[in-house]
Amino acid sequence: MTRHDLSVKSLRSSLATRRDARTKRRSLERQLASYTSESDRLELDAILSRHSTEETSELRSIINRQAMDRLIHA
């Protein structure tokens, strides 16, 4: 294989990885959006509080964005 072939292969692999990550994040966002009631959100917060900030930062980011979206559209 030439260097160019390896670069194209690496790019395709990188794009596939990013596409997979986006798909997983959208699925996670849909799942978290189902926690709509106050008690649901309190339960989710209790679960997340058992884990480190590093472990929950992506989840908290999604949850906070969704909460802001709900406030804006309410």
C-alpha positions as CSV (number, residue, x, y, z in Angstrom):
1,M,0.0,0.0,0.0
2,T,1.1,3.5,-0.7
3,R,1.2,6.3,1.8
4,H,-1.8,7.9,0.1
5,D,-3.8,4.7,0.4
6,L,-3.0,4.5,4.1
7,S,-4.1,8.2,4.5
8,V,-7.4,7.5,2.8
9,K,-7.9,4.4,4.8
10,S,-7.1,6.3,8.0
11,L,-9.5,9.1,7.1
12,R,-12.3,6.6,6.3
13,S,-11.7,4.9,9.6
14,S,-11.8,8.2,11.5
15,L,-15.0,9.3,9.8
16,A,-16.6,6.0,10.6
17,T,-15.6,6.3,14.2
18,R,-17.0,9.8,14.4
19,R,-20.2,8.8,12.7
20,D,-20.6,5.9,15.2
21,A,-20.0,8.3,18.1
22,R,-22.6,10.7,16.8
23,T,-25.2,7.9,16.5
24,K,-24.5,6.7,20.0
25,R,-24.7,10.3,21.4
26,R,-28.1,10.8,19.7
27,S,-29.4,7.6,21.1
28,L,-28.2,8.7,24.6
29,E,-29.8,12.1,24.1
30,R,-33.2,10.4,23.2
31,Q,-32.9,8.1,26.3
32,L,-32.1,11.0,28.6
33,A,-35.0,13.1,27.1
34,S,-37.4,10.5,28.4
35,Y,-36.7,11.6,31.9
36,T,-39.2,14.4,31.9
37,S,-40.8,14.6,35.3
38,E,-39.2,16.2,38.3
39,S,-39.0,12.9,40.1
40,D,-37.3,11.3,37.1
41,R,-34.7,14.0,37.0
42,L,-34.1,13.8,40.8
43,E,-33.6,10.0,40.4
44,L,-31.2,10.5,37.5
45,D,-29.3,13.1,39.5
46,A,-29.0,10.7,42.5
47,I,-27.6,8.0,40.2
48,L,-25.1,10.4,38.6
49,S,-24.0,11.7,42.0
50,R,-22.6,8.3,42.8
51,H,-20.0,8.7,40.0
52,S,-17.1,11.1,39.4
53,T,-17.4,14.3,37.4
54,E,-15.2,12.8,34.7
55,E,-17.5,9.8,34.3
56,T,-20.7,11.9,34.2
57,S,-19.6,15.1,32.4
58,E,-21.1,14.1,29.0
59,L,-24.4,13.0,30.6
60,R,-24.6,16.2,32.7
61,S,-23.9,18.3,29.6
62,I,-26.7,16.7,27.7
63,I,-29.1,16.9,30.7
64,N,-28.3,20.6,31.2
65,R,-28.8,21.4,27.6
66,Q,-32.1,19.6,27.5
67,A,-33.3,21.4,30.6
68,M,-32.4,24.7,29.0
69,D,-34.3,23.7,25.9
70,R,-37.3,22.9,28.0
71,L,-37.2,26.3,29.8
72,I,-36.8,28.2,26.5
73,H,-39.7,26.3,24.9
74,A,-42.0,26.4,27.9
